[in-house]
């Protein structure tokens, strides 16, 4: 019946109701978990005829689009593997959102509004199938500008309510809708107010975290002026741990989002405060270049390329743009050289200290990458001129890996610790001996001339340097008291 050309006008008239009906039927079929190749009937003495109910239900969905001359929706669904999701009870709702994206791209605005109006009637349905279907369609229809600009609709209120639902699917659908709303200038103010609460979802289950990151990305990317920089600074410390998350989809999404945010931030002349936040992303991104997942490496290279544009490392833009897993060591070495040769010792120390946390990572490639980074910095920096307390802190951080479960890491750490001793106590130390004797003759210890590398040690050291001056306080107090008595 749907294949007939004469019924197109009737189908278009009933289209929204017919579409949601066949999609709801598909959901019901999937939930039954009916075995494939089920025998429908068998002739006496003959072989039986089999039927796959899910495939049949999917064919009906496709026929509804063909009958209404919306072939482009089917093509879009084929390209984005919507049918795989739609035939899975676990990912059915994602298939609906992807299919709705195809509808948004191929149907006119009038039809989209008709579908929206029908979906609204089932948003709080007591039937879970209808409710999930309606909310997924509703959230993704907001991708279209004319739908998002519909007057008299409480889009934000509905989406916030769904994000508070204990059901993870409803949270994800709500966040997807917020992400879509953020694309439209008319919704900028209402969505921007959600920014602080969206941060709370960054420590959630993977699919919820991914949608929250995308929503935050869209809010920043479509923001304006100083508010963009302020929002980026407020989110940076929450986004940074996701760069090295154990879940591939989370870290790829986070790195990609960072790239888009940096591109937007760069349009509003970021100052010192922004750049200070940006340096905290360098080590996480550099270490992730050793990830075995090529998609992660590609995403990190793209983010570092955008990072160089904002920081001003123009000579590194091309290198990061073409980074691959095979040349990551060369990239790491050149970056470390540049850090030591051009940046302040305090910044090098902060980045070195930041890398210590990766030595405790559960992922061996990150522990290995951290050791490589520390080794290159230790080689380039003059450790002989660094304060003993800072060098000891460096040793202590590495000592914890001497019994690492990965043998190659044990070897790397042992070699590095030996190298550190050579860097601190070079064989040809005649100059340092003369220097030491000179300072001793002057009544001062040579070690006071050494620089602090780490901020925590430097602060403690600063307090210590004040103590020798206390010997003056006694005589000064006596002199003051004598003057008062006179």
N, C-alpha and C positions, 0 to 999 in steps of 0.2 A: 504493500500500500504506500509506504514512504518513498519507494522508488519511482512511483508514477509522476509524470510531469504535470498532470492536471491538478494535483493536490497542493501545489506550491503556495497558492494564495491562502488556502486554509491553514497550512502549516505556519506561514508568517503571522497569521492572525493569532494562532494559539502558541506561537513559538516559545515565549518565556515559560509558560506552564508546561508545555510538552518537553522542553529541554530539562527543566528541573525534575520532571517526573521520571524520565529515562535515566538521569544521573542518580536519582534516589533509588531507583530499581537496581541499578548496577551495584550500589553500595549494599543493598539488601542481599543480592546474589553472592557477593564476595563474603559477606558475614556468615553465610550458610556453610562455607567451606565444603561445597559440593565437589566431589572428586572429578578430575578431568576424564574425558572419554567415558562418561557414564552411559550405560546401555539404555536407550530409550524404549526400543521394542525389538522383538526377535520373531522372525517368521518360523513357522514349524519346519524343522529340518534345515533351516538356513542360518546364516550369520546375523548377529544383531547389529543394529545401527547405533552408533555412539554420538554423544553430544557433549560439547564443552560449554556449560552455561555462561561462564564469565566471558568467553570469546563472543558468544552470541549477543550478550548484553552490550559489549563494547561495539559490536557492529551496528547495533541499533542506534547508539549514540552518534556514530559516524554518519549514519544514514540521515539522522535529523539535521545535521549540518549540510550534507549534500543536498537534501531536499529543499532547504532554504537558500541554496546557492551560496553558502558560506564555506566553500571548499578551502579557502585560505586558513580557516581554523584547524582543519584536519592536517594540512601541510605543516602548520606551526607545531601542532601536537606531535607529529612524526619527528620533526627536527629536535624537539626538546624532550623526547621520550616520555611524554605524558601518559601514554597508554600503560607503560610499566608501572607507574605509580597508581594509576586508576584501577589496576587489577590486583593491587595489594591492599589488604584491610589496614595494614600499618601505615601506609603512605598515601592512602586514598585522598586525604584532605590536601596534600601537596599537589597531587595530580589535578584536583579541582582548581587550585590557585593557578597552576601553570596553564590549564585549559582556559581559564578565565582571561589570562594574559593574551592568549590567542584570540579570544572573543573581542577584547578591547582593541586589538590591533586590526581586526577585520570587519567589525560591525559598526554601523553608524551610531551616533550619539543617542538618537531616539530609541533605538533598540536597547542600548545599554541602560537607559533610564527605566525602560519597561522591566528589564530583568532585575534592576535594583529594587524597584517598588514591590515586585513579587517576593524577592529574597527577604526584604524587611519583615514580611508577615510571618516568617518562620524563624526569626533570630532567637526567640525564646521558646521555641516549640518544645513540648514535652517528649517528642520523638527525637532521640539523639541523632539518628541518621539525617533527618531534615535540618536539625539545628546546626550540625557540623557542616553540611552542604551549604546552607544559607549563609553562615558566617564566613566561610572560605570564599564564596562568590562575592559577598559584600565587601570584604577586605581588599580583594584584588581589583574590583571595579574602581576603587579609589585611585588606581594608577592613571585613570583617564581624567583629564583636567575638568571637563564639563561635569562629570559626576562629582568630583571633589568640591566643585563650586556650587552644588545644589543648595538652594536656600532652605532654611527651616529644618536642616538635618543636624542631629547631635552626633556627628561622626566620632568626635573625640571622646565624648561620654561613653558611647558604646564600646569603643576600642579599649579604653582604660578599664572598663568593667571586665572585659574578657582577659586582660593581662593579669587581673587579680584572681582569676579562676584557678583553683588548684589543679585542674586538668592541663597538662603541658601542651596539648594540642591547641587548646583555646588560648593559652598564653602566646604561643607562636603565631596563631592567626591574628590576634590583637596587635602584636608587635609588627607583623607584616603590614597591617593596615596603617599603623602609625608611620612606618617607613614610606609607604606610598603617599600618605598625606603630606609628608615633609617635602615632597617634590614640587608642591604647588605654592607660589607666593601668597595666594589668598589665605592659606592655612598656616603661614609662617609663625605668626604670633601665638596661636593656640597650641601648636606643636612644640614650639620653643619652650613653653612653660613646663613641658613634660621631661625636659632634659635631665634635671637632677634625679627624678625617679627612675629613669631608664638605666642609670648607672648601676642600680641595684640588681639588674638582671645579668650583669656581666660575669657573675659567679654561679650561674645556673647550669642546668643540663645543656649539652652542646647545641641542640637545635634552638633553644630559647636564647642562648648567648649569641649565636650567629645572627638571629633576627634583631636583637638589641643593638649589636654593633652596626648593622646596616642602617637601623633607624637613626642612631647617633651620627653616622657618616652623612646621611642625607640632610639632617638638620644643620650640620656644620657646612656642608658643601653648598647648600642653598641659602645660607645666612648672609649677612652683610656687615661690612665695616668692623668696628672694634668688637662687636659681640662675637664675631667668628674667632678672634684671637682669645677672648675671655673664655669661651666655651672649650676651645682646644686645650688651654692650660688646665681647666678644671677636669678634663677627661684623661689627660695624658698618663697620669700615674695609675689609672684604672685600666687603660688600654695596654700599657707596656707589658704586663705579665702575659697577656694573651698572645703576644708575638711568639713566645716560646711554649705555648700550651701543648700538651701531649696529644690533643685531638687535632688531626690535620685540618679538618674543615674550619675549626675555630681559628687556628693560626693563619690560615690562608685568607680567611675573611678579615681578620684583624689587620694583617699586613696590607691587604688591598685597601681597606678603609683608611689606614694611615696615609697611604699614598694620595688618595683623593683629598683628605683633610689638608695635607701639606700643600697640595696644589692650590687649594682655596686660600689657605693662610698666607701664602706667598704673594697673593694679589693685594694684600693690605699692609705691605711694608713692615714685616715683623721686626721687633726690636730685640734688645738684649735679653729681656725676660723670656720671650718666646724661644730664642735660640738656646737658652739654658735648658729649657724643657726638651728641646730637640736633641741635644747631645746625649740625653739619657736613653734615646732610642738606638744610638749607634752600635753599642756592644750587642744588644739583643739581635739586631738585624745582621750584623757581621757574623756572629756565631751561627746563626741559622742558615748561612750559606753552605754549611757542612751537612745540612739535612739531606737524607737519602731521597726524599720526595722532590722530584724536579719541579713540581708546581710551586712548592714552598720556596725553592731557590729562585725561581723566576719572579715570584711575587716580591721577595726581599730585594732582588736586584732593581726592580722597578721602583720600590719604595726608597731605596738608597739613592737612586737617580734623582728623584724628586727632593730628597733630603739635601743633596748637594746644591740644588738650585736655591733652596732657602738659606742654607748656611753660608754659601758662597764658595764652595769647593769646586769651582767650574772645571778644573783640570781632571777631576775624578768622574765627571758626569758620564763620559763615554765608557769608561772602564766598568762602572756599575751597571750601565745599560746593557752590556753584553756579557755579564757574569754568568758562568756556568759552574756546575759542581766540580768539573775537572780543573778549573783554574782558580778555585777559591783561595788556595794558599798564597798565590801571587797577589791576589787582591788584598788579602789580610796583611801581607808583609808591606805592601806599598802604603796601605792606610796607616799602619803602625809607625812607619817611617815618617809620614807626614805629621802625625800626632806629636811625636817626640821632637821633631825639628821645628815645628811652627806654633805649637800650642803651649800655653803656660803649664808649668809643672803641676800646679794645683788641679787643672783639668785632667791631665794624664793620670794623676793619682786617683781622682774620682772615678774615672773609667776603669782603671785597674782594680780598684776596690769593688766596683760593681760586678766585675767578672768573677770575683770570688764566689758569689752566690751560685754561679753555674757549675762550680766544682761539686756541688751537692745535688745536682740534677739527677733524676732517675733515668734520664736518657743518656746513653754512653756517648753519642756523637756530640752532645752539648758539653759534657765534661772534657772530651778530647779537644773540642774547639776552644774552650776556655783555657786549657793548658797551652795550646798553640798561641793564643793571644798574649798570655802572660809571658811566655818564652820570648816572643818577638819584642815586647816592650822592655823586658829585662835586658835583652841583648842590646837594644838601641840606647837605652838610658844609661847614664853613668852611675851605676849602683855604688861605686866607691865613694861618691859624693853624697849619698843618701844616708840619713840618720839611721843608726843601728836599730832603733826601735821599729822603724818602718820596715827595714829589711827582715827583722824577726817576724813581723806580722805577715809578711809575704811568705816566709818559710812555713809558718804555722798553718797558713791556708792550704799550702801544697802538701804538707805532711799527711793530711787526712786521706790523701789518695794513694799513699804508698801501698795500701792493702786493697786497692780497688779490685772488684771482681773481674775486670777486663785487664788481661795481662799487658796489652799494648799501652794502656794508660799508665800502669805501674812503671813501665820502662821509660815512658815520656817524662814522668814526674821525677824519677830517680836521676835521669840525665839532667833535667832542668835544675834540680837542687844542687847538683855538682857544678853546673855552670854558674849558678848564683854565687857559690863560694869563690869561684875564680874571678867573677866580676867584682866582688867585694874586696878580695885580697889578691890583686894582680901580682904575678911573679916579679915583675920589674917595679918594685915599690920604693926605689931610692928617693924619688921626689916626695912621696908621701911621708917617708921617714924624716927627711929634712924639714918638711912642713910641720910635722908633729913636734920635733925638737925646738923649732923656732917658737911655736905657741907655748910650749912648756916654759921656755926661758922668759916669756912675757907674762907668765903666771896664769895662762889660760889654757884650757884643754882644746886640742884640735877638733874634737868631735862637735864642738859648738858651731863650727863653721859648716857642718853638714846640713843639708836641706831636709825638711820634712816632706814626705810624699803624700801621706794620708792625712786627711783633715782631723780625724779622731786623735791620732797620735800627735799631730801638730798642736792641737788644743791642750793636750796633757803636757806636752813639752813646753808650751808657752807658760803654763802655770809653774812648771819646775824652774824655768829660768828666772822667775821672780824671786825664788827662795834665797839664792845667794846674796841678793841685795839687802836681805833683812839684817845682815851684820851691821849695817849703818844705822838701823833704827835705835839700837841701844845708846851709842854715843850721842846721837841727835837728841834723844829724849833727855839725857843727862844735861846736855848743853841748854836745852829749852827750860828745864826746871831751874838750872843755875841762874839763867837770865831772869826768870820770874822772881827768884828769891832775892836777886840783887836789886 
